């Protein structure tokens, strides 16, 4: 990002934040400070929460077999 783009972006954000109450501004400052220190959250947990994982004691082949066996096709073809 060029310095001009950063300046424009900063001015845009400042325009949005200018009219907020002092309490909200202090809260934002605190949260931004925490992100600078890396204290806001564990990134690995965030990734796990976003995509998750399938947890099972069964093997992949057993899970596939269960899924295929549980399928039911109730397709009714109507005549013209």
Order of alpha helices (4+ residues) and beta strands (2+ residues): alpha-alpha-alpha-alpha
